[in-house]
Amino acid sequence: MKKPDKGNWIVYILKCRNNYLYTGITNNLEKRLKEHKEGKGSKFVRAFRPFEPVKILSCSDSREARQLEYKIKKMKRAKKLEFLGIK
């Protein structure tokens, strides 16, 4: 049985130190950014702090968010930068 989604799902992209990009999903962006800030989020963001959010995309459910995250993570860096409007 599928668990119901809680809240709106979001795909977010962070620009970290050395201009690295990190893509993730959450249904509580404020909580997730706090975890990243405290070093409790992903190992990648912990290693390349500080960070700033550069793109936040709303999704209707967790499935849509996971699919969008996958597509973004598969993009080449140049395509991601174009997607983000960063030169």
C-alpha positions as CSV (number, residue, x, y, z in Angstrom):
1,M,0.0,0.0,0.0
2,K,1.4,3.4,-1.0
3,K,1.9,6.0,1.8
4,P,0.1,9.3,1.1
5,D,2.4,12.2,0.4
6,K,2.6,14.8,3.1
7,G,2.8,18.3,1.8
8,N,4.0,19.6,-1.5
9,W,7.1,18.0,-2.9
10,I,10.0,20.2,-4.1
11,V,13.1,19.6,-6.2
12,Y,15.8,22.1,-5.2
13,I,19.2,22.9,-6.5
14,L,21.9,24.4,-4.4
15,K,25.1,26.1,-5.5
16,C,27.8,25.1,-3.2
17,R,31.5,26.1,-2.6
18,N,33.6,25.9,-5.8
19,N,30.4,26.4,-7.8
20,Y,29.4,22.7,-7.4
21,L,25.7,22.0,-7.9
22,Y,23.6,19.7,-5.7
23,T,20.1,18.6,-6.5
24,G,17.7,17.1,-4.0
25,I,14.0,16.6,-3.1
26,T,12.0,17.2,0.0
27,N,8.5,17.9,1.2
28,N,9.8,20.3,3.8
29,L,12.3,22.7,2.3
30,E,12.8,24.8,5.4
31,K,13.7,21.7,7.5
32,R,15.9,20.3,4.8
33,L,17.9,23.5,4.3
34,K,18.4,23.7,8.1
35,E,19.7,20.1,8.1
36,H,22.1,21.0,5.3
37,K,23.2,24.1,7.2
38,E,23.9,22.1,10.3
39,G,25.8,19.4,8.4
40,K,23.1,16.8,8.9
41,G,22.0,16.7,5.3
42,S,24.0,15.0,2.6
43,K,27.7,14.3,2.8
44,F,28.2,16.3,-0.4
45,V,26.7,19.5,0.9
46,R,28.5,19.0,4.2
47,A,31.8,18.9,2.4
48,F,31.1,21.9,0.2
49,R,29.4,24.4,2.5
50,P,28.5,27.2,2.3
51,F,25.6,26.9,-0.2
52,E,22.8,28.9,-1.6
53,P,19.5,27.8,-3.2
54,V,19.5,28.7,-6.9
55,K,16.3,26.9,-8.1
56,I,13.2,25.6,-6.3
57,L,10.6,23.6,-8.4
58,S,7.3,22.5,-7.0
59,C,6.0,19.0,-7.8
60,S,2.5,17.5,-7.3
61,D,3.8,14.3,-5.5
62,S,7.0,12.4,-4.6
63,R,7.0,10.4,-7.8
64,E,7.1,13.5,-10.0
65,A,9.8,15.0,-7.7
66,R,12.0,11.9,-8.0
67,Q,11.6,11.8,-11.7
68,L,12.5,15.5,-12.1
69,E,15.4,15.1,-9.8
70,Y,16.7,12.1,-11.8
71,K,16.4,14.1,-15.1
72,I,18.3,17.1,-13.6
73,K,21.0,14.9,-12.2
74,K,21.5,13.2,-15.6
75,M,22.0,16.6,-17.3
76,K,25.6,17.6,-18.3
77,R,26.8,20.6,-16.3
78,A,26.4,23.0,-19.3
79,K,22.8,22.0,-19.7
80,K,22.2,22.4,-16.0
81,L,23.6,25.9,-16.0
82,E,21.5,26.8,-19.0
83,F,18.4,25.3,-17.2
84,L,19.3,27.5,-14.2
85,G,19.9,30.6,-16.3
86,I,23.5,30.8,-15.0
87,K,26.4,31.6,-17.3
